[in-house]
Amino acid sequence: MLVYYLLFHLFSITQPAPANFEEQVIDDNISIGYGIALGDVDGDKKTDILLADKKQIVWYRNGDWKKFVIAENLTESDNVCIAARDLNNDGKVEVAVGAQWNPGETSDDKLSGAVFYLNRPGDINQPWEPIRLHHEPTVHRMRWVKDSKGKYFLVMLPLHGRGNKNGEGAGVNVIAYEFPKDVHSKWNTVAIADEMHMTHNMAVKEQPGKKTEIYVAGKEGVKVITEPFTEKKPMTVTKIDGNDHASGEIKLAKNFIATIQPMHGNKVSVYPERGERIILDSSFADGHAIGVADFLGVGYEQVVAGWRNPNSENFVGIKLYTRKNANSNEWTSQWVDKNGMACEDLQVMDMNADGKPDIIAAGRSTKNLKIYWNR
């Protein structure tokens, strides 16, 4: 019996059991589902879902998942991104969005790109006030970022540099907007980087006592922007050694970087702290979303990734990738959603406070928003 127990325990360490996700459809009639953000909108201490859809910015109330419209028809072209975070410690998120999505126009900022801070009304069931901020053409992604001194910034990432053609020309102006005390006043904005071309997404590392870093994925691979975010110089932009493959999506784990390569690519790749790139999968078609978390409760993180166009087997979906153990470079995969989610975006968070991270995803051609509950 002791031998059996030891063998079973050893096997469980070296080969984690598969994850078990239970899907729930939150909305089966979205338009595109460009971007998801998560946070408490109404102050009830539950994490709600916010969505930048084609023409509407909406949120879904945790519990009954009722849909509320924050803003709509902000610009002629589509909304494209959203950022939500509690910036003033009142227990409710502040929201910014990007719109006028027109990636083919890289020069005319009247025809391409828009950034709005959405000012919360007294009654959150009423439309929020859109405050238009400075923008660059091809606004594509944004994040609320806190620096080492506790100041908050909205960091906005365009897809192209101004006037770019086919990824050639001027570098992308990564813009930092300092969050002001009065949101109706002028926001201090600084281009904190302009060295990359065709940037696609970013991940943020905030650590107590250390300078905040922004990891940007783009045509030249992954580069890191280090604070300060209030002036052009001094500013540090460094390349990740060995990570010069064009990348579209990026998330940070404790001891690796997870990416989808190239932009809208077919490969899910990880970069360990030590060692070379490991390709987990090369079967994607238009890979467009990635996340990391310890879904299995084994003490080290797994990777979840999704794609939005049918691959060679005519599937869309989301998969989970797991190492055999904490020190292994061998990974296995399992389906989270097979052919039911043409994944445009996904985010990861514990949505029901049970201590286990869940997956929230939006599907482009499948026109759905789902939670995958981690059971």
C-alpha positions, 0 to 999 in steps of 0.5 A: 500500500505504501509503494502504491501511494508513493507511486501515485503521489510521484505520478501526480507530481510529474503529470498533473490531472487535466483541467475541468472547465464548465462553460457558460454563455453570457451573451450569444449575440455580440458583434465582434468582441474586440476587447475584454476588461474585468473589474468591479463596475457597480461597487458590489465587490464582485468582478464584472465583465466589460466589453468593447464591441463593434459600436457599443461599450458594455458591461455585464453584472456579475451574478445575473450577467445582465448587460448594460450599455456604457457608451455607443456610436462614439466614432464612425468606425468601430471601437477596438480596445478597453482598459478598466481599473480602480484608480482612486480606491473607491472600489469601482473601475475607471474606464478608457476606450479606443475607437475609430478603428481604421488600420489602413489609414496611418497618417490622418488622425481624423480618419483613424484612431480615437481615445476616450476617458468615459466619465462615470455618471451618478447613475451608472445605468445612464450613458457615461460621458466620453472625454476625448483625449489626444490620439495617434492613428491606428489606436489598437491597445491600452492598459492602465499602469501604475508606476513605482511612485503610485501614479497612474497612467493610461498607456496606449499602443497604436498598431502602426507608426504615423505614415507607416506603409507595410510596417516600414517607416516611422516607429510607433508612438507609444503614448502615456497619459498621466491620470489627472485629478480633474478628468476634464482638464488637459491630460499630460501625454508623452510618447514614451517609445518610438522604436518599434513597428507594427506593435500589437499588444503589451503586458505590464509588470508592476512590483513593489519597490521596483520600476514598472515595466511594459513588455511590448510585442510587435514586428521586432519581437518583444521589447521592454519600456521602463518608467519614468512615463512622464518624460521622453528621456531618460527612458529605457527600451530594452530587447529581450535576449533571444526574443526577436521573433515577430510577436502579436500577443504576450503575457507574463508568468513568474518564470517565462513569457508567453506569446503568439507568433507572429502577429495573428500567427500560428505558433504559441511560444514560451520563453523560459528565464533560462533556455531557448524558445519552446513552441507549444503549438503551431496549428493556430490560424490567426492566433489572437489571445493568450493568458497565464495562470495556475488553473490546476493549483499545482504551484506553477502556471499554465498557458491558455491561448485561442485563435479566431479563424478555422485552422487546417483541421477546420477548427477554431477554439481555445487550448490549455498548455501544461508542463509535466512538472515545475522544472520540465520543458515538456508540455501537453495540451487539452481543449478548453473549447473545440470549435465553439469560440472564434477567439478574438480576446480572452482574459483570466481572473477568479470570477466567483472568489473560489480561489481558482482562475477562470477564463473569459473569452469573446468570439468574433465569427461565433459572436459569443461571450463565455465564461469557462468556470474552473471546476 
